[in-house]
């Protein structure tokens, strides 16, 4: 029992540290070759920060544990919206800075629908579907770069930070001391060592999680969407909480949405290309995973109501006027995620976890 918990903890620690070093080293290397900040934001930072989830899903697929491969991604997407945004908004309301986030939200929901259809019709993610997902990711990134290049210089940096996951300026600043970066050799060593750490971290995590599931008589899916998904979301959660406490709300809705898109199109797409994600036994199906996807879709749809001020257009008079006032000012604020909305998201996360286990 203790050894399984130890495996999970070691796996999570290795994944977290290795993911950070991978991004830092890759960003520094990109800087040496004068790759534009736009390309770095769209590729190195966004994909590098999702490397732990990617390696976990690939390792799970290769180990014939498809529920872990899928549950890791779906649970992480639910955690990103309900847990990370919810807990952060409880500390400090999160502004929605750009109207363009509606486009990102549409792509995020579309990716979840594609995943649901693929698992419903074929009970697997084949290499063909993996190829479609990967093409979808490339199209999304390409279109985003195209849009950002057409934007004014004033808005370009905002698009980079919002669209492509987590704290671009923070990563870059770690390598800037009087306009000098770390030695190129050290940056390369950092990437190599981090890559090795990701592989071993994923192995420990998958072995520990599958063993823990067998120990307690629950499915690997349950462990994946709860323990593994929470563990891989801890770095983002911790960073978001610290940012909220410092009142440095660089975190945006676009960050979360961009990460969720990459999780489905990128992680599951690449994983399926390497090895199709399918049940190892005919008796095993993905019906429970489909329920998780419905939860993910429902929370995603709720998010658009929290982002856009629909309630501001309501005209409720008479004895129900107080209800209308509550909707307009407190519950559905639009333009930001308020504390009440954060509490709603957080409550949904705990309800989901209860549903998963019971």
C-alpha positions as CSV (number, residue, x, y, z in Angstrom):
1,X,0.0,0.0,0.0
2,X,2.7,2.5,1.1
3,X,4.9,1.6,-1.8
4,X,2.0,2.4,-4.3
5,X,1.5,5.8,-2.7
6,X,5.3,6.3,-2.8
7,X,5.3,5.5,-6.6
8,X,2.5,8.0,-7.2
9,X,4.2,10.8,-5.2
10,X,7.6,10.2,-6.8
11,X,5.9,10.1,-10.2
12,X,4.1,13.4,-9.6
13,X,7.2,15.1,-8.3
14,X,9.3,13.9,-11.3
15,X,6.6,15.0,-13.7
16,X,6.3,18.4,-12.1
17,X,10.0,19.2,-11.9
18,X,10.8,17.7,-15.3
19,X,8.0,19.6,-17.0
20,X,9.3,22.9,-15.6
21,X,12.9,22.2,-16.5
22,X,11.8,21.1,-20.0
23,X,10.0,24.4,-20.7
24,X,12.8,26.5,-19.2
25,X,15.5,24.8,-21.2
26,X,13.5,24.8,-24.4
27,X,12.6,28.4,-24.1
28,X,16.3,29.3,-23.6
29,X,17.4,27.2,-26.6
30,X,14.7,28.9,-28.7
31,X,16.0,32.3,-27.6
32,X,19.5,31.5,-28.7
33,X,18.3,30.7,-32.2
34,X,16.2,33.9,-32.2
35,X,12.9,32.2,-32.7
36,X,10.1,34.7,-32.4
37,X,8.2,35.1,-29.1
38,X,5.0,34.3,-30.9
39,X,6.2,30.9,-32.0
40,X,7.8,30.2,-28.6
41,X,4.4,30.9,-27.0
42,X,2.5,28.8,-29.4
43,X,4.7,25.8,-29.4
44,X,7.4,25.5,-26.7
45,X,5.5,26.9,-23.8
46,X,2.0,25.5,-24.5
47,X,3.2,22.1,-25.4
48,X,6.1,21.9,-23.0
49,X,3.8,22.6,-20.0
50,X,1.5,19.8,-21.1
51,X,4.4,17.3,-21.5
52,X,3.7,15.5,-18.1
53,X,0.1,14.7,-19.2
54,X,1.3,13.7,-22.6
55,X,3.9,11.2,-21.3
56,X,1.5,9.8,-18.8
57,X,-1.1,9.1,-21.5
58,X,1.4,7.6,-23.9
59,X,2.9,5.4,-21.1
60,X,-0.7,4.3,-20.1
61,X,-1.6,3.4,-23.7
62,X,1.6,1.4,-24.2
63,X,0.9,-0.4,-20.9
64,X,-2.6,-1.4,-22.1
65,X,-4.3,0.9,-19.6
66,X,-6.7,2.9,-21.8
67,X,-8.8,4.2,-18.9
68,X,-5.8,5.9,-17.4
69,X,-4.8,7.4,-20.8
70,X,-8.3,8.9,-21.3
71,X,-9.1,9.7,-17.7
72,X,-5.9,11.6,-17.3
73,X,-6.9,14.1,-20.0
74,X,-10.7,14.3,-19.2
75,X,-10.1,14.7,-15.5
76,X,-7.5,17.3,-16.1
77,X,-9.8,19.3,-18.3
78,X,-12.5,19.2,-15.6
79,X,-10.0,20.2,-12.9
80,X,-8.7,23.1,-15.0
81,X,-12.2,24.7,-15.3
82,X,-13.9,23.7,-12.1
83,X,-11.1,23.4,-9.6
84,X,-8.4,25.8,-10.8
85,X,-10.7,28.6,-12.0
86,X,-13.1,28.0,-9.1
87,X,-10.6,28.2,-6.3
88,X,-8.7,31.1,-7.9
89,X,-11.9,33.1,-8.3
90,X,-12.7,32.6,-4.7
91,X,-9.6,34.5,-3.8
92,X,-9.9,37.1,-6.5
93,X,-12.3,37.5,-9.4
94,X,-10.8,36.5,-12.7
95,X,-11.3,39.0,-15.6
96,X,-12.2,37.9,-19.1
97,X,-10.1,40.3,-21.1
98,X,-10.8,39.3,-24.7
99,X,-13.9,38.7,-26.8
100,X,-11.8,36.3,-28.9
101,X,-12.0,33.8,-26.0
102,X,-15.4,32.9,-27.4
103,X,-13.7,31.4,-30.5
104,X,-11.4,29.4,-28.2
105,X,-14.3,28.2,-26.2
106,X,-16.0,27.0,-29.4
107,X,-13.0,25.0,-30.4
108,X,-12.7,23.5,-26.9
109,X,-16.3,22.3,-26.9
110,X,-15.9,21.0,-30.5
111,X,-12.9,18.9,-29.4
112,X,-14.9,17.4,-26.6
113,X,-17.7,16.5,-28.9
114,X,-15.3,14.9,-31.3
115,X,-13.9,12.8,-28.5
116,X,-17.4,11.8,-27.3
117,X,-18.4,10.8,-30.9
118,X,-15.2,8.8,-31.4
119,X,-15.6,6.8,-28.2
120,X,-19.4,6.3,-28.8
121,X,-19.2,5.0,-32.4
122,X,-16.0,3.0,-32.2
123,X,-15.3,2.4,-28.5
124,X,-11.7,3.5,-29.2
125,X,-9.4,6.2,-30.5
126,X,-7.8,4.8,-33.6
127,X,-4.7,6.1,-35.4
128,X,-7.0,7.7,-38.0
129,X,-8.8,9.6,-35.2
130,X,-5.5,10.4,-33.7
131,X,-4.4,11.9,-37.0
132,X,-7.6,14.0,-37.2
133,X,-7.0,15.3,-33.7
134,X,-3.4,16.2,-34.4
135,X,-4.4,18.0,-37.6
136,X,-7.1,19.8,-35.6
137,X,-4.4,21.0,-33.2
138,X,-2.1,22.1,-36.0
139,X,-5.0,24.0,-37.6
140,X,-5.9,25.7,-34.4
141,X,-2.3,26.8,-33.6
142,X,-1.8,28.0,-37.2
143,X,-5.0,30.0,-37.3
144,X,-4.2,31.5,-34.0
145,X,-0.7,32.6,-35.1
146,X,-2.3,34.0,-38.3
147,X,-4.8,36.0,-36.3
148,X,-2.2,37.3,-33.9
149,X,0.1,38.5,-36.7
150,X,-2.8,40.5,-38.1
151,X,-3.4,42.1,-34.7
152,X,-2.0,45.4,-33.6
153,X,1.3,45.5,-31.7
154,X,-0.7,46.5,-28.6
155,X,-2.8,43.4,-28.6
156,X,-0.2,40.9,-29.9
157,X,1.4,40.1,-26.6
158,X,-2.0,39.6,-24.9
159,X,-3.0,37.0,-27.5
160,X,0.3,35.2,-27.0
161,X,-0.2,35.0,-23.2
162,X,-3.9,34.2,-23.3
163,X,-4.0,31.6,-26.0
164,X,-1.1,29.4,-25.2
165,X,-1.0,28.3,-21.6
166,X,0.6,29.6,-18.6
167,X,2.7,32.6,-17.8
168,X,4.8,33.1,-20.9
169,X,6.5,36.2,-19.4
170,X,7.3,34.3,-16.2
171,X,9.1,31.5,-18.1
172,X,11.1,34.0,-20.3
173,X,12.1,36.2,-17.3
174,X,13.7,33.2,-15.6
175,X,16.4,33.3,-18.3
176,X,16.9,37.0,-18.4
177,X,19.6,38.6,-16.3
178,X,20.9,41.8,-17.9
179,X,19.7,40.5,-21.3
180,X,21.8,37.3,-21.0
181,X,20.5,33.8,-21.0
182,X,21.9,30.6,-19.3
183,X,24.7,28.8,-21.3
184,X,23.4,26.9,-24.2
185,X,25.0,23.7,-23.0
186,X,23.2,23.9,-19.7
187,X,19.9,24.5,-21.5
188,X,20.4,21.4,-23.7
189,X,21.3,19.3,-20.6
190,X,18.2,20.6,-18.9
191,X,16.0,19.4,-21.8
192,X,17.7,16.0,-21.9
193,X,17.5,15.4,-18.2
194,X,13.9,16.6,-18.0
195,X,12.9,14.3,-20.8
196,X,14.3,11.3,-18.9
197,X,12.6,12.5,-15.8
198,X,9.2,12.7,-17.6
199,X,9.6,9.1,-18.8
200,X,10.4,7.6,-15.4
201,X,7.8,9.9,-13.7
202,X,5.1,8.6,-16.0
203,X,6.1,5.0,-15.4
204,X,6.0,5.4,-11.6
205,X,2.7,7.2,-11.7
206,X,1.0,4.7,-14.0
207,X,2.3,1.7,-12.0
208,X,1.3,3.3,-8.7
209,X,-2.2,4.4,-9.9
210,X,-3.1,1.0,-11.4
211,X,-1.9,-0.8,-8.3
212,X,-3.9,1.5,-6.1
213,X,-7.0,1.0,-8.1
214,X,-6.6,-2.8,-7.8
215,X,-5.9,-2.5,-4.1
216,X,-9.2,-0.6,-3.4
217,X,-11.3,-2.4,-5.9
218,X,-12.0,0.6,-8.0
219,X,-11.5,1.1,-11.8
220,X,-8.4,2.7,-13.2
221,X,-10.6,5.3,-14.7
222,X,-11.6,6.5,-11.1
223,X,-8.0,6.9,-10.1
224,X,-7.2,8.6,-13.4
225,X,-9.9,11.2,-13.4
226,X,-9.4,12.0,-9.7
227,X,-5.9,11.3,-8.3
228,X,-3.8,11.5,-11.5
229,X,-5.8,14.4,-12.9
230,X,-5.6,16.4,-9.7
231,X,-1.9,15.6,-9.4
232,X,-1.0,16.9,-12.8
233,X,-3.1,20.0,-12.2
234,X,-1.4,20.9,-8.9
235,X,1.3,23.1,-10.5
236,X,-1.3,25.2,-12.4
237,X,-3.5,25.4,-9.3
238,X,-0.6,26.4,-7.0
239,X,0.6,29.1,-9.5
240,X,-2.9,30.4,-9.9
241,X,-3.5,30.7,-6.2
242,X,-0.2,32.5,-5.6
243,X,-1.0,34.9,-8.5
244,X,-4.4,35.6,-7.0
245,X,-3.0,36.2,-3.5
246,X,-0.4,38.6,-5.0
247,X,-3.3,40.2,-7.1
248,X,-1.3,39.5,-10.3
249,X,-4.1,38.0,-12.3
250,X,-2.1,37.1,-15.4
251,X,-4.0,33.9,-15.4
252,X,-6.9,34.2,-17.9
253,X,-9.8,32.1,-19.1
254,X,-8.0,31.8,-22.4
255,X,-5.1,30.0,-20.6
256,X,-7.4,27.3,-19.3
257,X,-9.3,26.9,-22.6
258,X,-6.1,26.7,-24.6
259,X,-4.7,24.0,-22.3
260,X,-8.0,22.0,-22.6
261,X,-7.8,22.1,-26.4
262,X,-4.2,20.9,-26.4
263,X,-5.1,18.1,-23.9
264,X,-7.7,16.6,-26.3
265,X,-6.3,17.4,-29.7
266,X,-2.7,17.2,-28.8
267,X,-2.2,14.7,-26.0
268,X,-4.9,12.2,-27.1
269,X,-4.1,12.8,-30.8
270,X,-0.4,12.0,-30.4
271,X,-1.0,9.1,-28.0
272,X,-3.5,7.5,-30.5
273,X,-1.0,7.9,-33.3
274,X,1.6,6.0,-31.3
275,X,-0.8,3.4,-30.1
276,X,-4.6,3.3,-30.5
277,X,-6.4,3.8,-27.2
278,X,-8.8,0.9,-27.0
279,X,-10.0,-1.6,-24.3
280,X,-7.6,-4.5,-23.8
281,X,-10.5,-6.8,-23.1
282,X,-13.8,-7.1,-25.0
283,X,-15.7,-6.9,-21.7
284,X,-14.2,-3.5,-21.0
285,X,-15.9,-0.5,-22.5
286,X,-15.7,3.3,-22.3
287,X,-19.3,3.9,-21.1
288,X,-18.1,5.4,-17.8
289,X,-15.6,7.6,-19.7
290,X,-18.4,8.9,-21.8
291,X,-20.2,10.0,-18.7
292,X,-17.0,11.9,-17.7
293,X,-17.0,13.6,-21.1
294,X,-20.6,14.7,-20.5
295,X,-19.5,16.3,-17.3
296,X,-16.7,18.0,-19.1
297,X,-19.1,19.3,-21.7
298,X,-21.6,20.5,-19.1
299,X,-19.0,22.4,-17.2
300,X,-17.6,23.9,-20.4
301,X,-21.1,25.1,-21.5
302,X,-21.6,26.6,-18.0
303,X,-18.3,28.5,-18.5
304,X,-19.6,30.5,-21.5
305,X,-22.6,31.7,-19.4
306,X,-20.1,32.9,-16.7
307,X,-17.9,34.7,-19.3
308,X,-20.5,36.5,-21.3
309,X,-23.0,39.0,-19.7
310,X,-26.2,37.3,-20.9
311,X,-27.9,38.3,-17.7
312,X,-27.3,42.0,-18.3
313,X,-29.9,41.8,-21.1
314,X,-32.6,40.4,-18.8
315,X,-35.5,42.7,-18.0
316,X,-37.4,41.3,-15.1
317,X,-39.9,43.6,-13.4
318,X,-42.5,43.4,-10.7
319,X,-42.1,41.0,-7.7
320,X,-39.4,39.1,-9.5
321,X,-37.2,42.2,-10.0
322,X,-35.0,41.2,-7.1
323,X,-34.2,37.9,-8.8
324,X,-33.3,39.8,-11.9
325,X,-31.0,42.1,-10.0
326,X,-29.3,39.1,-8.4
327,X,-28.7,37.5,-11.8
328,X,-27.3,40.7,-13.2
329,X,-25.0,41.8,-10.4
330,X,-24.1,38.7,-8.5
331,X,-24.6,35.3,-10.1
332,X,-23.8,35.8,-13.8
333,X,-21.6,38.8,-13.9
334,X,-20.1,38.4,-17.4
335,X,-16.7,39.8,-18.2
336,X,-15.2,38.1,-15.1
337,X,-15.5,35.0,-12.9
338,X,-16.8,36.3,-9.6
339,X,-16.4,34.7,-6.2
340,X,-20.0,33.3,-6.3
341,X,-19.3,31.8,-9.7
342,X,-16.0,30.5,-8.4
343,X,-17.8,28.8,-5.5
344,X,-20.3,27.3,-8.0
345,X,-17.5,25.9,-10.1
346,X,-15.7,24.5,-7.1
347,X,-18.9,22.9,-5.8
348,X,-19.4,21.2,-9.2
349,X,-15.9,19.8,-9.0
350,X,-16.6,18.2,-5.6
351,X,-19.9,16.9,-6.8
352,X,-18.2,15.3,-9.8
353,X,-15.6,13.6,-7.6
354,X,-18.4,12.3,-5.3
355,X,-20.2,11.0,-8.4
356,X,-17.0,9.3,-9.6
357,X,-16.4,7.3,-6.4
358,X,-20.1,6.6,-5.5
